[in-house]
Amino acid sequence: MNLDYLSHIFSTKTGASLSSYIMDERMAAAKRLLATTSFSPQQICDQIGIANVSYFYRQFKKSSGVTPQQYREKHFHG
């Protein structure tokens, strides 16, 4: 099964693109890590499969409306 076909089937069944679903899952994992660990942004990127910290910051702010640091300050339970 090739990636284009998988993406088509996924979006047909869920109404969302595969890439947006994967990014949403990565951002949810980042939120969990920010709230429960003292991992650095680079360590969080390593854990969620994002290679570039700047890209992570942009995607996180786009999805949550706050920076990773602001999110951690409000939600940290570690």
DRENDO-1510 file (C-alpha; in Angstrom, 1 decimal, always signed):
<recs>
REC; n; res; u; v; w
REC; 1; MET; +0.0; +0.0; +0.0 .
REC; 2; ASN; +1.5; +3.3; -1.0 .
REC; 3; LEU; +1.3; +6.5; +1.1 .
REC; 4; ASP; -1.0; +8.4; -1.3 .
REC; 5; TYR; -3.6; +5.6; -1.1 .
REC; 6; LEU; -3.3; +5.3; +2.6 .
REC; 7; SER; -3.8; +9.1; +3.0 .
REC; 8; HIS; -6.8; +8.9; +0.7 .
REC; 9; ILE; -8.4; +6.1; +2.7 .
REC; 10; PHE; -7.6; +7.8; +6.0 .
REC; 11; SER; -9.2; +11.1; +4.9 .
REC; 12; THR; -12.2; +9.4; +3.4 .
REC; 13; LYS; -12.9; +7.5; +6.7 .
REC; 14; THR; -12.0; +10.3; +9.2 .
REC; 15; GLY; -12.6; +13.5; +7.3 .
REC; 16; ALA; -9.1; +14.7; +8.3 .
REC; 17; SER; -5.8; +14.4; +6.5 .
REC; 18; LEU; -3.3; +11.9; +7.7 .
REC; 19; SER; -0.6; +14.6; +8.1 .
REC; 20; SER; -2.9; +16.7; +10.3 .
REC; 21; TYR; -3.8; +13.7; +12.4 .
REC; 22; ILE; -0.2; +12.9; +12.9 .
REC; 23; MET; +0.6; +16.5; +13.9 .
REC; 24; ASP; -2.3; +16.6; +16.3 .
REC; 25; GLU; -1.0; +13.4; +18.0 .
REC; 26; ARG; +2.5; +14.9; +18.2 .
REC; 27; MET; +1.1; +18.1; +19.8 .
REC; 28; ALA; -0.9; +16.1; +22.3 .
REC; 29; ALA; +2.2; +14.1; +23.2 .
REC; 30; ALA; +4.1; +17.4; +23.6 .
REC; 31; LYS; +1.5; +18.8; +25.9 .
REC; 32; ARG; +1.7; +15.6; +28.1 .
REC; 33; LEU; +5.5; +15.9; +28.2 .
REC; 34; LEU; +5.4; +19.7; +29.0 .
REC; 35; ALA; +2.9; +19.0; +31.8 .
REC; 36; THR; +4.6; +16.1; +33.4 .
REC; 37; THR; +8.4; +16.3; +32.7 .
REC; 38; SER; +11.1; +18.9; +32.8 .
REC; 39; PHE; +12.3; +17.9; +29.3 .
REC; 40; SER; +13.9; +20.6; +27.2 .
REC; 41; PRO; +12.2; +21.6; +24.0 .
REC; 42; GLN; +14.9; +19.6; +22.1 .
REC; 43; GLN; +14.2; +16.5; +24.2 .
REC; 44; ILE; +10.5; +16.9; +23.6 .
REC; 45; CYS; +11.2; +17.2; +19.8 .
REC; 46; ASP; +13.2; +14.0; +20.0 .
REC; 47; GLN; +10.4; +12.2; +21.8 .
REC; 48; ILE; +7.6; +13.3; +19.4 .
REC; 49; GLY; +9.6; +12.9; +16.1 .
REC; 50; ILE; +10.1; +16.5; +15.2 .
REC; 51; ALA; +13.7; +17.4; +14.1 .
REC; 52; ASN; +13.6; +21.2; +14.3 .
REC; 53; VAL; +12.8; +23.0; +17.5 .
REC; 54; SER; +11.8; +26.2; +15.7 .
REC; 55; TYR; +9.3; +24.2; +13.7 .
REC; 56; PHE; +8.0; +22.6; +16.9 .
REC; 57; TYR; +7.5; +26.1; +18.5 .
REC; 58; ARG; +5.5; +27.3; +15.4 .
REC; 59; GLN; +3.3; +24.2; +15.2 .
REC; 60; PHE; +2.7; +24.2; +19.0 .
REC; 61; LYS; +1.7; +27.8; +19.1 .
REC; 62; LYS; -0.5; +27.3; +16.0 .
REC; 63; SER; -2.3; +24.4; +17.6 .
REC; 64; SER; -2.6; +25.6; +21.1 .
REC; 65; GLY; -2.5; +29.4; +20.9 .
REC; 66; VAL; +0.4; +29.6; +23.4 .
REC; 67; THR; +4.1; +28.9; +23.4 .
REC; 68; PRO; +5.4; +25.6; +24.9 .
REC; 69; GLN; +6.9; +27.6; +27.8 .
REC; 70; GLN; +3.6; +29.3; +28.5 .
REC; 71; TYR; +1.8; +26.0; +28.3 .
REC; 72; ARG; +4.3; +24.4; +30.8 .
REC; 73; GLU; +4.0; +27.4; +33.2 .
REC; 74; LYS; +0.2; +26.9; +33.4 .
REC; 75; HIS; +0.0; +23.1; +33.3 .
REC; 76; PHE; +3.2; +21.6; +34.9 .
REC; 77; HIS; +2.5; +18.9; +37.4 .
REC; 78; GLY; +5.9; +17.3; +37.7 .
</recs>
